[in-house]
Amino acid sequence: MSEKPCIKCGGPLVSISLRVTTGMRTMYSCSECDYRVWEAEGSTTELGSVLHELSKTRVPRRNSRQ
């Protein structure tokens, strides 16, 4: 859970962070009204930008059964 409340309804936010080549990207989703927003280095960003950055990020593959 995120410490900051939803800007739409004040409900609790769940956060998921991803590391891309250029830094961390975090998606916040409200558990009550389903509002979602992405942040890049503390500033709001568009989902399209995050997806573009993810497509350029190389992720090492690991066997999940190890």
C-alpha positions as a Markdown table, in Angstrom:
| # | Residue | x | y | z |
|---|---|---|---|---|
| 1 | Met | 0.0 | 0.0 | 0.0 |
| 2 | Ser | 1.1 | 3.5 | -0.7 |
| 3 | Glu | 1.2 | 6.2 | 2.0 |
| 4 | Lys | -0.5 | 8.8 | -0.2 |
| 5 | Pro | -4.3 | 8.7 | -0.7 |
| 6 | Cys | -6.2 | 8.7 | -4.0 |
| 7 | Ile | -6.6 | 12.2 | -5.4 |
| 8 | Lys | -10.1 | 11.4 | -6.6 |
| 9 | Cys | -11.7 | 9.7 | -3.6 |
| 10 | Gly | -9.2 | 9.7 | -0.8 |
| 11 | Gly | -9.1 | 5.9 | -0.8 |
| 12 | Pro | -6.0 | 3.7 | -0.3 |
| 13 | Leu | -3.6 | 3.4 | -3.2 |
| 14 | Val | -1.7 | 0.2 | -4.2 |
| 15 | Ser | 1.7 | 0.9 | -5.9 |
| 16 | Ile | 3.7 | -1.3 | -8.3 |
| 17 | Ser | 7.2 | -0.2 | -9.3 |
| 18 | Leu | 9.2 | -1.2 | -12.3 |
| 19 | Arg | 12.8 | -0.4 | -13.1 |
| 20 | Val | 13.4 | 0.6 | -16.7 |
| 21 | Thr | 16.7 | 1.7 | -18.3 |
| 22 | Thr | 16.1 | 5.4 | -17.4 |
| 23 | Gly | 14.9 | 4.8 | -13.8 |
| 24 | Met | 12.0 | 3.7 | -11.7 |
| 25 | Arg | 8.3 | 3.9 | -12.9 |
| 26 | Thr | 5.5 | 3.5 | -10.4 |
| 27 | Met | 1.8 | 2.8 | -11.1 |
| 28 | Tyr | -0.6 | 3.8 | -8.3 |
| 29 | Ser | -4.1 | 2.3 | -8.4 |
| 30 | Cys | -7.0 | 3.2 | -6.0 |
| 31 | Ser | -8.5 | 0.2 | -4.2 |
| 32 | Glu | -11.9 | 2.0 | -4.1 |
| 33 | Cys | -12.5 | 4.0 | -7.3 |
| 34 | Asp | -10.0 | 2.2 | -9.6 |
| 35 | Tyr | -8.2 | 5.6 | -10.5 |
| 36 | Arg | -4.7 | 4.9 | -11.9 |
| 37 | Val | -1.7 | 7.1 | -12.5 |
| 38 | Trp | 1.9 | 6.4 | -13.5 |
| 39 | Glu | 4.8 | 8.3 | -12.1 |
| 40 | Ala | 8.4 | 8.7 | -13.5 |
| 41 | Glu | 10.9 | 10.0 | -11.0 |
| 42 | Gly | 8.1 | 11.7 | -9.0 |
| 43 | Ser | 6.3 | 13.3 | -12.0 |
| 44 | Thr | 3.1 | 12.1 | -13.7 |
| 45 | Thr | 3.7 | 10.3 | -17.0 |
| 46 | Glu | 1.6 | 8.6 | -19.6 |
| 47 | Leu | 1.2 | 4.8 | -19.8 |
| 48 | Gly | 2.4 | 5.0 | -23.5 |
| 49 | Ser | 5.8 | 6.4 | -22.3 |
| 50 | Val | 6.2 | 3.7 | -19.7 |
| 51 | Leu | 5.4 | 1.0 | -22.3 |
| 52 | His | 7.9 | 2.5 | -24.8 |
| 53 | Glu | 10.6 | 2.5 | -22.1 |
| 54 | Leu | 9.8 | -1.1 | -21.1 |
| 55 | Ser | 10.2 | -2.2 | -24.7 |
| 56 | Lys | 13.7 | -0.7 | -24.7 |
| 57 | Thr | 14.7 | -2.2 | -21.4 |
| 58 | Arg | 16.6 | -5.5 | -21.4 |
| 59 | Val | 15.6 | -7.8 | -18.6 |
| 60 | Pro | 17.8 | -10.8 | -17.7 |
| 61 | Arg | 15.7 | -14.0 | -17.9 |
| 62 | Arg | 15.9 | -16.4 | -14.9 |
| 63 | Asn | 14.4 | -19.8 | -14.5 |
| 64 | Ser | 11.6 | -19.3 | -11.9 |
| 65 | Arg | 12.0 | -22.9 | -10.7 |
| 66 | Gln | 15.6 | -22.4 | -9.3 |
